[in-house]
Amino acid sequence: MSDALTLAELSEQSGIPGRTIRFYIARGLLDGPAKAGRGAAYTAEHADRLEKIKALQTEGRTLSEIIHLLAGPALATATPPTAAWYQHIVTDDVMVFVRADASPWRMKQIRAAVEKLAAQLQTEPEARSDERKDPQ
């Protein structure tokens, strides 16, 4: 196994921190090392898979989507995984649900949009009725 890479070498080659590589292995995005233990060894296939993951993330894909895309047709026919959802109560009669696996930057956008919606819905009823009248 002369083309074997250590975690540090794989990290340097891919530009992905070793901690993230371990996280990908734990989440099932990446296979474990070809040789486990103290002298863990990674192959060119690991490097290729990391490049695919990086490319899909650049497209804005979530890790959940990437898992399904890289798994191929075998997983596509399987039952979709359950997903956790965040619930944002905007007003007494308006509630917004957001998937919990959205990326942090997307959650920030969603939070800003929910706050804007809440501010619009909490304006006084007279102001809203004035907006509906024809301008003169």
Phi and psi in radians as a Rosetta constraint file:
Dihedral C 1 N 2 CA 2 C 2 CIRCULARHARMONIC -1.306 0.35
Dihedral N 2 CA 2 C 2 N 3 CIRCULARHARMONIC -0.386 0.35
Dihedral C 2 N 3 CA 3 C 3 CIRCULARHARMONIC -1.619 0.35
Dihedral N 3 CA 3 C 3 N 4 CIRCULARHARMONIC 0.270 0.35
Dihedral C 3 N 4 CA 4 C 4 CIRCULARHARMONIC -1.239 0.35
Dihedral N 4 CA 4 C 4 N 5 CIRCULARHARMONIC 2.521 0.35
Dihedral C 4 N 5 CA 5 C 5 CIRCULARHARMONIC -2.054 0.35
Dihedral N 5 CA 5 C 5 N 6 CIRCULARHARMONIC 2.545 0.35
Dihedral C 5 N 6 CA 6 C 6 CIRCULARHARMONIC -1.409 0.35
Dihedral N 6 CA 6 C 6 N 7 CIRCULARHARMONIC 2.966 0.35
Dihedral C 6 N 7 CA 7 C 7 CIRCULARHARMONIC -1.060 0.35
Dihedral N 7 CA 7 C 7 N 8 CIRCULARHARMONIC -0.701 0.35
Dihedral C 7 N 8 CA 8 C 8 CIRCULARHARMONIC -1.107 0.35
Dihedral N 8 CA 8 C 8 N 9 CIRCULARHARMONIC -0.739 0.35
Dihedral C 8 N 9 CA 9 C 9 CIRCULARHARMONIC -1.170 0.35
Dihedral N 9 CA 9 C 9 N 10 CIRCULARHARMONIC -0.735 0.35
Dihedral C 9 N 10 CA 10 C 10 CIRCULARHARMONIC -1.103 0.35
Dihedral N 10 CA 10 C 10 N 11 CIRCULARHARMONIC -0.711 0.35
Dihedral C 10 N 11 CA 11 C 11 CIRCULARHARMONIC -1.094 0.35
Dihedral N 11 CA 11 C 11 N 12 CIRCULARHARMONIC -0.806 0.35
Dihedral C 11 N 12 CA 12 C 12 CIRCULARHARMONIC -1.130 0.35
Dihedral N 12 CA 12 C 12 N 13 CIRCULARHARMONIC -0.748 0.35
Dihedral C 12 N 13 CA 13 C 13 CIRCULARHARMONIC -1.153 0.35
Dihedral N 13 CA 13 C 13 N 14 CIRCULARHARMONIC -0.708 0.35
Dihedral C 13 N 14 CA 14 C 14 CIRCULARHARMONIC -1.542 0.35
Dihedral N 14 CA 14 C 14 N 15 CIRCULARHARMONIC -0.374 0.35
Dihedral C 14 N 15 CA 15 C 15 CIRCULARHARMONIC 1.384 0.35
Dihedral N 15 CA 15 C 15 N 16 CIRCULARHARMONIC 0.259 0.35
Dihedral C 15 N 16 CA 16 C 16 CIRCULARHARMONIC -1.943 0.35
Dihedral N 16 CA 16 C 16 N 17 CIRCULARHARMONIC 2.255 0.35
Dihedral C 16 N 17 CA 17 C 17 CIRCULARHARMONIC -1.022 0.35
Dihedral N 17 CA 17 C 17 N 18 CIRCULARHARMONIC 2.587 0.35
Dihedral C 17 N 18 CA 18 C 18 CIRCULARHARMONIC -1.003 0.35
Dihedral N 18 CA 18 C 18 N 19 CIRCULARHARMONIC -0.643 0.35
Dihedral C 18 N 19 CA 19 C 19 CIRCULARHARMONIC -1.084 0.35
Dihedral N 19 CA 19 C 19 N 20 CIRCULARHARMONIC -0.690 0.35
Dihedral C 19 N 20 CA 20 C 20 CIRCULARHARMONIC -1.191 0.35
Dihedral N 20 CA 20 C 20 N 21 CIRCULARHARMONIC -0.686 0.35
Dihedral C 20 N 21 CA 21 C 21 CIRCULARHARMONIC -1.062 0.35
Dihedral N 21 CA 21 C 21 N 22 CIRCULARHARMONIC -0.770 0.35
Dihedral C 21 N 22 CA 22 C 22 CIRCULARHARMONIC -1.092 0.35
Dihedral N 22 CA 22 C 22 N 23 CIRCULARHARMONIC -0.663 0.35
Dihedral C 22 N 23 CA 23 C 23 CIRCULARHARMONIC -1.096 0.35
Dihedral N 23 CA 23 C 23 N 24 CIRCULARHARMONIC -0.759 0.35
Dihedral C 23 N 24 CA 24 C 24 CIRCULARHARMONIC -1.069 0.35
Dihedral N 24 CA 24 C 24 N 25 CIRCULARHARMONIC -0.675 0.35
Dihedral C 24 N 25 CA 25 C 25 CIRCULARHARMONIC -1.124 0.35
Dihedral N 25 CA 25 C 25 N 26 CIRCULARHARMONIC -0.787 0.35
Dihedral C 25 N 26 CA 26 C 26 CIRCULARHARMONIC -1.100 0.35
Dihedral N 26 CA 26 C 26 N 27 CIRCULARHARMONIC -0.621 0.35
Dihedral C 26 N 27 CA 27 C 27 CIRCULARHARMONIC -1.435 0.35
Dihedral N 27 CA 27 C 27 N 28 CIRCULARHARMONIC -0.152 0.35
Dihedral C 27 N 28 CA 28 C 28 CIRCULARHARMONIC 1.558 0.35
Dihedral N 28 CA 28 C 28 N 29 CIRCULARHARMONIC 0.147 0.35
Dihedral C 28 N 29 CA 29 C 29 CIRCULARHARMONIC -1.316 0.35
Dihedral N 29 CA 29 C 29 N 30 CIRCULARHARMONIC -0.489 0.35
Dihedral C 29 N 30 CA 30 C 30 CIRCULARHARMONIC -2.375 0.35
Dihedral N 30 CA 30 C 30 N 31 CIRCULARHARMONIC 2.423 0.35
Dihedral C 30 N 31 CA 31 C 31 CIRCULARHARMONIC -1.186 0.35
Dihedral N 31 CA 31 C 31 N 32 CIRCULARHARMONIC 2.705 0.35
Dihedral C 31 N 32 CA 32 C 32 CIRCULARHARMONIC -1.154 0.35
Dihedral N 32 CA 32 C 32 N 33 CIRCULARHARMONIC 3.025 0.35
Dihedral C 32 N 33 CA 33 C 33 CIRCULARHARMONIC -1.086 0.35
Dihedral N 33 CA 33 C 33 N 34 CIRCULARHARMONIC 2.650 0.35
Dihedral C 33 N 34 CA 34 C 34 CIRCULARHARMONIC -1.136 0.35
Dihedral N 34 CA 34 C 34 N 35 CIRCULARHARMONIC -0.599 0.35
Dihedral C 34 N 35 CA 35 C 35 CIRCULARHARMONIC -2.211 0.35
Dihedral N 35 CA 35 C 35 N 36 CIRCULARHARMONIC 2.059 0.35
Dihedral C 35 N 36 CA 36 C 36 CIRCULARHARMONIC -1.564 0.35
Dihedral N 36 CA 36 C 36 N 37 CIRCULARHARMONIC 3.022 0.35
Dihedral C 36 N 37 CA 37 C 37 CIRCULARHARMONIC 1.712 0.35
Dihedral N 37 CA 37 C 37 N 38 CIRCULARHARMONIC -2.781 0.35
Dihedral C 37 N 38 CA 38 C 38 CIRCULARHARMONIC -1.047 0.35
Dihedral N 38 CA 38 C 38 N 39 CIRCULARHARMONIC -0.635 0.35
Dihedral C 38 N 39 CA 39 C 39 CIRCULARHARMONIC -1.809 0.35
Dihedral N 39 CA 39 C 39 N 40 CIRCULARHARMONIC 0.793 0.35
Dihedral C 39 N 40 CA 40 C 40 CIRCULARHARMONIC -0.920 0.35
Dihedral N 40 CA 40 C 40 N 41 CIRCULARHARMONIC 2.407 0.35
Dihedral C 40 N 41 CA 41 C 41 CIRCULARHARMONIC -2.210 0.35
Dihedral N 41 CA 41 C 41 N 42 CIRCULARHARMONIC 2.371 0.35
Dihedral C 41 N 42 CA 42 C 42 CIRCULARHARMONIC -2.020 0.35
Dihedral N 42 CA 42 C 42 N 43 CIRCULARHARMONIC 2.681 0.35
Dihedral C 42 N 43 CA 43 C 43 CIRCULARHARMONIC -1.950 0.35
Dihedral N 43 CA 43 C 43 N 44 CIRCULARHARMONIC 3.117 0.35
Dihedral C 43 N 44 CA 44 C 44 CIRCULARHARMONIC -1.087 0.35
Dihedral N 44 CA 44 C 44 N 45 CIRCULARHARMONIC -0.510 0.35
Dihedral C 44 N 45 CA 45 C 45 CIRCULARHARMONIC -1.118 0.35
Dihedral N 45 CA 45 C 45 N 46 CIRCULARHARMONIC -0.630 0.35
Dihedral C 45 N 46 CA 46 C 46 CIRCULARHARMONIC -1.111 0.35
Dihedral N 46 CA 46 C 46 N 47 CIRCULARHARMONIC -0.779 0.35
Dihedral C 46 N 47 CA 47 C 47 CIRCULARHARMONIC -1.096 0.35
Dihedral N 47 CA 47 C 47 N 48 CIRCULARHARMONIC -0.745 0.35
Dihedral C 47 N 48 CA 48 C 48 CIRCULARHARMONIC -1.082 0.35
Dihedral N 48 CA 48 C 48 N 49 CIRCULARHARMONIC -0.753 0.35
Dihedral C 48 N 49 CA 49 C 49 CIRCULARHARMONIC -1.119 0.35
Dihedral N 49 CA 49 C 49 N 50 CIRCULARHARMONIC -0.689 0.35
Dihedral C 49 N 50 CA 50 C 50 CIRCULARHARMONIC -1.123 0.35
Dihedral N 50 CA 50 C 50 N 51 CIRCULARHARMONIC -0.647 0.35
Dihedral C 50 N 51 CA 51 C 51 CIRCULARHARMONIC -1.127 0.35
Dihedral N 51 CA 51 C 51 N 52 CIRCULARHARMONIC -0.705 0.35
Dihedral C 51 N 52 CA 52 C 52 CIRCULARHARMONIC -1.106 0.35
Dihedral N 52 CA 52 C 52 N 53 CIRCULARHARMONIC -0.744 0.35
Dihedral C 52 N 53 CA 53 C 53 CIRCULARHARMONIC -1.083 0.35
Dihedral N 53 CA 53 C 53 N 54 CIRCULARHARMONIC -0.791 0.35
Dihedral C 53 N 54 CA 54 C 54 CIRCULARHARMONIC -1.062 0.35
Dihedral N 54 CA 54 C 54 N 55 CIRCULARHARMONIC -0.735 0.35
Dihedral C 54 N 55 CA 55 C 55 CIRCULARHARMONIC -1.111 0.35
Dihedral N 55 CA 55 C 55 N 56 CIRCULARHARMONIC -0.739 0.35
Dihedral C 55 N 56 CA 56 C 56 CIRCULARHARMONIC -1.199 0.35
Dihedral N 56 CA 56 C 56 N 57 CIRCULARHARMONIC -0.623 0.35
Dihedral C 56 N 57 CA 57 C 57 CIRCULARHARMONIC -1.162 0.35
Dihedral N 57 CA 57 C 57 N 58 CIRCULARHARMONIC -0.621 0.35
Dihedral C 57 N 58 CA 58 C 58 CIRCULARHARMONIC -1.094 0.35
Dihedral N 58 CA 58 C 58 N 59 CIRCULARHARMONIC -0.553 0.35
Dihedral C 58 N 59 CA 59 C 59 CIRCULARHARMONIC -1.306 0.35
Dihedral N 59 CA 59 C 59 N 60 CIRCULARHARMONIC -0.122 0.35
Dihedral C 59 N 60 CA 60 C 60 CIRCULARHARMONIC 1.628 0.35
Dihedral N 60 CA 60 C 60 N 61 CIRCULARHARMONIC 0.239 0.35
Dihedral C 60 N 61 CA 61 C 61 CIRCULARHARMONIC -1.309 0.35
Dihedral N 61 CA 61 C 61 N 62 CIRCULARHARMONIC 2.551 0.35
Dihedral C 61 N 62 CA 62 C 62 CIRCULARHARMONIC -1.467 0.35
Dihedral N 62 CA 62 C 62 N 63 CIRCULARHARMONIC 2.872 0.35
Dihedral C 62 N 63 CA 63 C 63 CIRCULARHARMONIC -1.093 0.35
Dihedral N 63 CA 63 C 63 N 64 CIRCULARHARMONIC -0.630 0.35
Dihedral C 63 N 64 CA 64 C 64 CIRCULARHARMONIC -1.072 0.35
Dihedral N 64 CA 64 C 64 N 65 CIRCULARHARMONIC -0.753 0.35
Dihedral C 64 N 65 CA 65 C 65 CIRCULARHARMONIC -1.142 0.35
Dihedral N 65 CA 65 C 65 N 66 CIRCULARHARMONIC -0.724 0.35
Dihedral C 65 N 66 CA 66 C 66 CIRCULARHARMONIC -1.094 0.35
Dihedral N 66 CA 66 C 66 N 67 CIRCULARHARMONIC -0.716 0.35
Dihedral C 66 N 67 CA 67 C 67 CIRCULARHARMONIC -0.994 0.35
Dihedral N 67 CA 67 C 67 N 68 CIRCULARHARMONIC -0.800 0.35
Dihedral C 67 N 68 CA 68 C 68 CIRCULARHARMONIC -1.204 0.35
Dihedral N 68 CA 68 C 68 N 69 CIRCULARHARMONIC -0.683 0.35
Dihedral C 68 N 69 CA 69 C 69 CIRCULARHARMONIC -1.151 0.35
Dihedral N 69 CA 69 C 69 N 70 CIRCULARHARMONIC -0.707 0.35
Dihedral C 69 N 70 CA 70 C 70 CIRCULARHARMONIC -1.413 0.35
Dihedral N 70 CA 70 C 70 N 71 CIRCULARHARMONIC -0.328 0.35
Dihedral C 70 N 71 CA 71 C 71 CIRCULARHARMONIC -1.292 0.35
Dihedral N 71 CA 71 C 71 N 72 CIRCULARHARMONIC -0.425 0.35
Dihedral C 71 N 72 CA 72 C 72 CIRCULARHARMONIC 1.483 0.35
Dihedral N 72 CA 72 C 72 N 73 CIRCULARHARMONIC -2.952 0.35
Dihedral C 72 N 73 CA 73 C 73 CIRCULARHARMONIC -1.152 0.35
Dihedral N 73 CA 73 C 73 N 74 CIRCULARHARMONIC -0.425 0.35
Dihedral C 73 N 74 CA 74 C 74 CIRCULARHARMONIC -1.068 0.35
Dihedral N 74 CA 74 C 74 N 75 CIRCULARHARMONIC -0.731 0.35
Dihedral C 74 N 75 CA 75 C 75 CIRCULARHARMONIC -1.406 0.35
Dihedral N 75 CA 75 C 75 N 76 CIRCULARHARMONIC -0.440 0.35
Dihedral C 75 N 76 CA 76 C 76 CIRCULARHARMONIC -1.092 0.35
Dihedral N 76 CA 76 C 76 N 77 CIRCULARHARMONIC -0.527 0.35
Dihedral C 76 N 77 CA 77 C 77 CIRCULARHARMONIC -1.511 0.35
Dihedral N 77 CA 77 C 77 N 78 CIRCULARHARMONIC -0.186 0.35
Dihedral C 77 N 78 CA 78 C 78 CIRCULARHARMONIC -1.313 0.35
Dihedral N 78 CA 78 C 78 N 79 CIRCULARHARMONIC 2.879 0.35
Dihedral C 78 N 79 CA 79 C 79 CIRCULARHARMONIC -1.133 0.35
Dihedral N 79 CA 79 C 79 N 80 CIRCULARHARMONIC 2.329 0.35
Dihedral C 79 N 80 CA 80 C 80 CIRCULARHARMONIC -1.118 0.35
Dihedral N 80 CA 80 C 80 N 81 CIRCULARHARMONIC 2.574 0.35
Dihedral C 80 N 81 CA 81 C 81 CIRCULARHARMONIC -1.233 0.35
Dihedral N 81 CA 81 C 81 N 82 CIRCULARHARMONIC 2.691 0.35
Dihedral C 81 N 82 CA 82 C 82 CIRCULARHARMONIC -1.266 0.35
Dihedral N 82 CA 82 C 82 N 83 CIRCULARHARMONIC 2.681 0.35
Dihedral C 82 N 83 CA 83 C 83 CIRCULARHARMONIC -2.256 0.35
Dihedral N 83 CA 83 C 83 N 84 CIRCULARHARMONIC 2.476 0.35
Dihedral C 83 N 84 CA 84 C 84 CIRCULARHARMONIC -1.454 0.35
Dihedral N 84 CA 84 C 84 N 85 CIRCULARHARMONIC 2.603 0.35
Dihedral C 84 N 85 CA 85 C 85 CIRCULARHARMONIC -2.268 0.35
Dihedral N 85 CA 85 C 85 N 86 CIRCULARHARMONIC 2.500 0.35
Dihedral C 85 N 86 CA 86 C 86 CIRCULARHARMONIC -1.659 0.35
Dihedral N 86 CA 86 C 86 N 87 CIRCULARHARMONIC 2.500 0.35
Dihedral C 86 N 87 CA 87 C 87 CIRCULARHARMONIC -1.980 0.35
Dihedral N 87 CA 87 C 87 N 88 CIRCULARHARMONIC 2.168 0.35
Dihedral C 87 N 88 CA 88 C 88 CIRCULARHARMONIC -1.968 0.35
Dihedral N 88 CA 88 C 88 N 89 CIRCULARHARMONIC 2.056 0.35
Dihedral C 88 N 89 CA 89 C 89 CIRCULARHARMONIC -1.552 0.35
Dihedral N 89 CA 89 C 89 N 90 CIRCULARHARMONIC 2.014 0.35
Dihedral C 89 N 90 CA 90 C 90 CIRCULARHARMONIC -1.517 0.35
Dihedral N 90 CA 90 C 90 N 91 CIRCULARHARMONIC -0.931 0.35
Dihedral C 90 N 91 CA 91 C 91 CIRCULARHARMONIC -2.462 0.35
Dihedral N 91 CA 91 C 91 N 92 CIRCULARHARMONIC -3.094 0.35
Dihedral C 91 N 92 CA 92 C 92 CIRCULARHARMONIC -1.017 0.35
Dihedral N 92 CA 92 C 92 N 93 CIRCULARHARMONIC -0.534 0.35
Dihedral C 92 N 93 CA 93 C 93 CIRCULARHARMONIC -1.992 0.35
Dihedral N 93 CA 93 C 93 N 94 CIRCULARHARMONIC 0.158 0.35
Dihedral C 93 N 94 CA 94 C 94 CIRCULARHARMONIC -2.300 0.35
Dihedral N 94 CA 94 C 94 N 95 CIRCULARHARMONIC 2.277 0.35
Dihedral C 94 N 95 CA 95 C 95 CIRCULARHARMONIC -2.375 0.35
Dihedral N 95 CA 95 C 95 N 96 CIRCULARHARMONIC 2.461 0.35
Dihedral C 95 N 96 CA 96 C 96 CIRCULARHARMONIC -2.115 0.35
Dihedral N 96 CA 96 C 96 N 97 CIRCULARHARMONIC 2.302 0.35
Dihedral C 96 N 97 CA 97 C 97 CIRCULARHARMONIC -1.887 0.35
Dihedral N 97 CA 97 C 97 N 98 CIRCULARHARMONIC 2.384 0.35
Dihedral C 97 N 98 CA 98 C 98 CIRCULARHARMONIC -2.325 0.35
Dihedral N 98 CA 98 C 98 N 99 CIRCULARHARMONIC 2.360 0.35
Dihedral C 98 N 99 CA 99 C 99 CIRCULARHARMONIC -1.061 0.35
Dihedral N 99 CA 99 C 99 N 100 CIRCULARHARMONIC 2.385 0.35
Dihedral C 99 N 100 CA 100 C 100 CIRCULARHARMONIC -1.279 0.35
Dihedral N 100 CA 100 C 100 N 101 CIRCULARHARMONIC -0.286 0.35
Dihedral C 100 N 101 CA 101 C 101 CIRCULARHARMONIC -1.613 0.35
Dihedral N 101 CA 101 C 101 N 102 CIRCULARHARMONIC 0.238 0.35
Dihedral C 101 N 102 CA 102 C 102 CIRCULARHARMONIC -1.147 0.35
Dihedral N 102 CA 102 C 102 N 103 CIRCULARHARMONIC 2.611 0.35
Dihedral C 102 N 103 CA 103 C 103 CIRCULARHARMONIC -1.183 0.35
Dihedral N 103 CA 103 C 103 N 104 CIRCULARHARMONIC 2.756 0.35
Dihedral C 103 N 104 CA 104 C 104 CIRCULARHARMONIC -1.007 0.35
Dihedral N 104 CA 104 C 104 N 105 CIRCULARHARMONIC -0.712 0.35
Dihedral C 104 N 105 CA 105 C 105 CIRCULARHARMONIC -1.173 0.35
Dihedral N 105 CA 105 C 105 N 106 CIRCULARHARMONIC -0.594 0.35
Dihedral C 105 N 106 CA 106 C 106 CIRCULARHARMONIC -1.208 0.35
Dihedral N 106 CA 106 C 106 N 107 CIRCULARHARMONIC -0.704 0.35
Dihedral C 106 N 107 CA 107 C 107 CIRCULARHARMONIC -1.084 0.35
Dihedral N 107 CA 107 C 107 N 108 CIRCULARHARMONIC -0.636 0.35
Dihedral C 107 N 108 CA 108 C 108 CIRCULARHARMONIC -1.122 0.35
Dihedral N 108 CA 108 C 108 N 109 CIRCULARHARMONIC -0.740 0.35
Dihedral C 108 N 109 CA 109 C 109 CIRCULARHARMONIC -1.099 0.35
Dihedral N 109 CA 109 C 109 N 110 CIRCULARHARMONIC -0.757 0.35
Dihedral C 109 N 110 CA 110 C 110 CIRCULARHARMONIC -1.126 0.35
Dihedral N 110 CA 110 C 110 N 111 CIRCULARHARMONIC -0.776 0.35
Dihedral C 110 N 111 CA 111 C 111 CIRCULARHARMONIC -1.031 0.35
Dihedral N 111 CA 111 C 111 N 112 CIRCULARHARMONIC -0.739 0.35
Dihedral C 111 N 112 CA 112 C 112 CIRCULARHARMONIC -1.113 0.35
Dihedral N 112 CA 112 C 112 N 113 CIRCULARHARMONIC -0.718 0.35
Dihedral C 112 N 113 CA 113 C 113 CIRCULARHARMONIC -1.165 0.35
Dihedral N 113 CA 113 C 113 N 114 CIRCULARHARMONIC -0.695 0.35
Dihedral C 113 N 114 CA 114 C 114 CIRCULARHARMONIC -1.148 0.35
Dihedral N 114 CA 114 C 114 N 115 CIRCULARHARMONIC -0.729 0.35
Dihedral C 114 N 115 CA 115 C 115 CIRCULARHARMONIC -1.097 0.35
Dihedral N 115 CA 115 C 115 N 116 CIRCULARHARMONIC -0.710 0.35
Dihedral C 115 N 116 CA 116 C 116 CIRCULARHARMONIC -1.129 0.35
Dihedral N 116 CA 116 C 116 N 117 CIRCULARHARMONIC -0.765 0.35
Dihedral C 116 N 117 CA 117 C 117 CIRCULARHARMONIC -1.080 0.35
Dihedral N 117 CA 117 C 117 N 118 CIRCULARHARMONIC -0.756 0.35
Dihedral C 117 N 118 CA 118 C 118 CIRCULARHARMONIC -1.072 0.35
Dihedral N 118 CA 118 C 118 N 119 CIRCULARHARMONIC -0.743 0.35
Dihedral C 118 N 119 CA 119 C 119 CIRCULARHARMONIC -1.108 0.35
Dihedral N 119 CA 119 C 119 N 120 CIRCULARHARMONIC -0.707 0.35
Dihedral C 119 N 120 CA 120 C 120 CIRCULARHARMONIC -1.158 0.35
Dihedral N 120 CA 120 C 120 N 121 CIRCULARHARMONIC -0.695 0.35
Dihedral C 120 N 121 CA 121 C 121 CIRCULARHARMONIC -1.326 0.35
Dihedral N 121 CA 121 C 121 N 122 CIRCULARHARMONIC -0.358 0.35
Dihedral C 121 N 122 CA 122 C 122 CIRCULARHARMONIC -1.614 0.35
Dihedral N 122 CA 122 C 122 N 123 CIRCULARHARMONIC 0.065 0.35
Dihedral C 122 N 123 CA 123 C 123 CIRCULARHARMONIC -1.148 0.35
Dihedral N 123 CA 123 C 123 N 124 CIRCULARHARMONIC 2.738 0.35
Dihedral C 123 N 124 CA 124 C 124 CIRCULARHARMONIC -1.107 0.35
Dihedral N 124 CA 124 C 124 N 125 CIRCULARHARMONIC 2.535 0.35
Dihedral C 124 N 125 CA 125 C 125 CIRCULARHARMONIC -1.011 0.35
Dihedral N 125 CA 125 C 125 N 126 CIRCULARHARMONIC -0.586 0.35
Dihedral C 125 N 126 CA 126 C 126 CIRCULARHARMONIC -1.117 0.35
Dihedral N 126 CA 126 C 126 N 127 CIRCULARHARMONIC -0.682 0.35
Dihedral C 126 N 127 CA 127 C 127 CIRCULARHARMONIC -1.146 0.35
Dihedral N 127 CA 127 C 127 N 128 CIRCULARHARMONIC -0.666 0.35
Dihedral C 127 N 128 CA 128 C 128 CIRCULARHARMONIC -1.213 0.35
Dihedral N 128 CA 128 C 128 N 129 CIRCULARHARMONIC -0.676 0.35
Dihedral C 128 N 129 CA 129 C 129 CIRCULARHARMONIC -1.221 0.35
Dihedral N 129 CA 129 C 129 N 130 CIRCULARHARMONIC -0.561 0.35
Dihedral C 129 N 130 CA 130 C 130 CIRCULARHARMONIC -1.143 0.35
Dihedral N 130 CA 130 C 130 N 131 CIRCULARHARMONIC -0.593 0.35
Dihedral C 130 N 131 CA 131 C 131 CIRCULARHARMONIC -1.140 0.35
Dihedral N 131 CA 131 C 131 N 132 CIRCULARHARMONIC -0.521 0.35
Dihedral C 131 N 132 CA 132 C 132 CIRCULARHARMONIC -1.379 0.35
Dihedral N 132 CA 132 C 132 N 133 CIRCULARHARMONIC -0.349 0.35
Dihedral C 132 N 133 CA 133 C 133 CIRCULARHARMONIC -1.264 0.35
Dihedral N 133 CA 133 C 133 N 134 CIRCULARHARMONIC 2.680 0.35
Dihedral C 133 N 134 CA 134 C 134 CIRCULARHARMONIC -1.172 0.35
Dihedral N 134 CA 134 C 134 N 135 CIRCULARHARMONIC 2.359 0.35
Dihedral C 134 N 135 CA 135 C 135 CIRCULARHARMONIC -1.280 0.35
Dihedral N 135 CA 135 C 135 N 136 CIRCULARHARMONIC 2.493 0.35
